[in-house]
Amino acid sequence: MRTARATILCAALLAAPSVGRAQSCTLSTTALRFGLYDPFSASPLDGTGSVSYHCQGGLLGVATLSPGSSGRFDARTMLQGAERLGYNVYLDAARTRIWGDLWGGGQVAIIRPGHRSISVYGRVFPQQEISPGTYSDTLVVTFYF
């Protein structure tokens, strides 16, 4: 079994262990950053990030994403102390396919051999009553072959 780890913060997002047999992968991540959140805006705040990888070997696989601090795929939260800011992470720019895992919910990304990248789309939901400050979460990306 091979593993690799890379960490990306969600201002809030990802981390990456890779698990596989007869497959070798290197990973890097680009943080999903949302910028300044306006709790009075009726519009969501969107951000993008990525998971780049290079996998040697001919196996296809899947990439799952942990639920983060909330423990739920359908309702992820960034934290500042005990305060929570609701957001989620998606596999598509339309933000309709929640990135999750094979067991707890959401959808998975397909891993193909070679140099590739998975685009990550985030959305902070509008009109949440929060205190000013920095909210963050850390998620784990896992590769299965």
PyMOL commands that set and color helices and strands:
alter all, ss='L'
color gray80, all
select helices_A, chain A and resi 68-70
alter helices_A, ss='H'
color red, helices_A
select strands_A, chain A and resi 9-10+24-30+45-56+61-65+76-80+83-90+109-111+114-124+137-138+141-144
alter strands_A, ss='S'
color yellow, strands_A
deselect
rebuild
show_as cartoon
